[in-house]
Amino acid sequence: MGVDFFIGLFLATLIVSLFTSRLYRLILWYSMNSLVLGILALLTGKALDDKAMLITGIATLLIKAVGIPYLLKNFSEKFHFVRQIQPEIKVHYAIILIPAILVFTFYLSEPITHMINGNANYVAVSISSLFLSLLLMMEHRYVAPKIIGFLSMENALFLLGITATGGMPMLVELGIFFDLLMAIVVMNLLFHKEEEHS
């Protein structure tokens, strides 16, 4: 029941992010999304008695839920990023589009979920989160929300790895290294943006 709750919360934080019109709130929702992902990794590691997964869960909490949002907030203040980030897709279109994506991805993932021993709905939610993260990237024209959308997409891939493979250590470790790489990319993009304004 605990895993079900956090899987639903993971999807809910991502959906709320799509309707967010302020940068700091979007960073907060990304942090919450990453926090839920870290808790899911810890729960999975505890259930499987997997030390590598437990370490990964702690690293996810430190890097994604705390580190990257802190960097984004500091850089946004330093480089005076636009805080009002109104989505390009209108609300009434998004209200129709999001359920359509959810239904489509559950239908799309049905052939895959038959081959999985665990809960098939978790994989469907992971794939849905992947498409919603892509939508988050597409609906904003500013750099910072696009970066958050890309990082949210990585969260969805991480969740897919946990749910589909039962916590595959190599996949999880690659996800953490990818986060470190993304932190460098974030900083480079922000510095580049600052140079354009100067």
N, C-alpha and C positions, 0 to 999 in steps of 0.2 A: 504493500500500500504506500509506503514511503517513497519508493522509486516512482510509482505512478504519479504521485503528487508533484515530485520535482520535475518529471518529464513534462507534465502539463504546465508547470510554472516556467520552465525553459521556453516553451512555445509561446506562452502568454507574454513574457517580457519582450520577445522578439516582435510580436504583433503590436504591442504598445509602442515600440520604437518606430514603427512605420507611420504612426500618427503624431510623433513628437515634432514640434516646431521650434524647439530651442536646443542649442548645441550642448549645453551643460546637462540638460535632462537626457539627451541622447547618450552622452557619456555615462551618466548614472545608470541608464537601462542596460547599456552594454556591460557595465560592471556587475549589475545584478544577474544578467544572463551568464556571465562567466563564473560568478559565485555559485549559481545553481549547478553549472557544469562541474565545478570542482567538487561540490558535495556529492553529485552523482558518481564521480570517479572514486571518491572515498567510500561510498556505500558499496559500489561494485567491488572495490579492492577488499573491503571487509568481508563481503559475502563469499568471495572466491579465495580469501586468505592469500591475496597477492600483494606482496610488499612493494613491487614495482609500481603497481596501480595506486597504492596508497601514497607513495612518493610523488607520483604524477599528479594526484589530486591536490596535494599540498603545493606543488610547484604551480599548478593551474591557478590556485587561489592567490598565490603571491604575485605571479606574473600578469595574469589576465584580469583578475578582479581588483587588484590594487595597483600594480606597477604601470601597466599601459594606460588605464584611465587617469592616473596621476600625471603621467607624461603629457597626455593629450590636453588635460586641463591647464597645465603650466604653459605649454606651448601656445595654446589658444589665447591665454592672457598676455603672454610675451609678444606675440606677433599680431595681436588684435584681430583675431578671426571674427568673421560675421557670426553673431550669436543667434540671430533670427534665421532659421533654416527651414523655411516653409517648403514642404514637399511639392514637387511638380505635379504629382498625380492628385487630383481633387479627392476630397474625403468620400463623397458618394460613389466614386469609381473604385476607390480602395476597398470600401465596404463590400462591394460586389466581387472584386478581384481576389481578395484574400480567401474567402470561403471556396471560390472556384479553384484556387491553387491547392487548398487542402484536400478537396474532393479528388482533384486530378492526380495528386501525388499518392493518395491512398489507393486509387485505382491502378496507377502506374507501378507501385511497389508490390502489388498483390502477387505477381509471379515470383518475385524475389523472396518474399516472406515465407513461402511454402518450404523453402530450403533451409530455413533458420530454426534452430531448436528453441531459442528464447521467445520472448513476446514479440510477435510480428508488428504490433502497433508502434513499438518503440522505433523500429526501423522506418516506418512510414512517417512518423513525426520528425525523425532526423532528416529525411529527404524533403519533407515540407519546409523545415527550417532552412534548408539549403536554398530552396527557391525563394523563400521570403527574404533571406539575406541578399540574394541577387536583386530582388525588387527594391530593397533598401538602398543598394548602390545606384540603381538606375533612376530613382525618383529624386535625387538631389544633384545639384550642379556644383556644389562646393566640395573642396578637397576633403575636409575633415569627416563629413558624413559618409563619403565614399570609402574612406579608410576604415571607419567603424563597420560599414556594411561588409567589407572584405574580411575583417577580423571576425565578424559574426558568422560569415560563411565558413571560416576555419573552425569556429566553435561547433557548427552543425556537422562538419566532417569528423571532428573529434567525437561527438556524440554518436555518430553513425559507427565509428570504429569500436566504441565501447559496447554499443547495443548489438551490433551484428557479429562481433567476434568474441564477445564475452571478456573484453579487456586484453587485447593483444599487445604485449609489452613493447615490441619494436615499433608498431604503429603509433602507440602513445608517445614514445620517446621522440619519434620524428615530429609529432605534433608540437611538442615543447620546443624543439629546435626551430621549427617553423615560426613559432611565436617570437623567439628571439630575433630571427631574421626580419620578421614583420615590424618589430620595434625599431630596428635600424632603418627600414624602408619608411616608416612613419616619420622619423626624425629628418631623413633626407628630403622627403616631400614637403615637410613644414618649413625647413630652411630654404628650399627652393621657392616656396610660396612667399616667404619673407623677402627674398631677393627680388622677386617680381614687383613687390610693392615699393621697394626702396629705389 
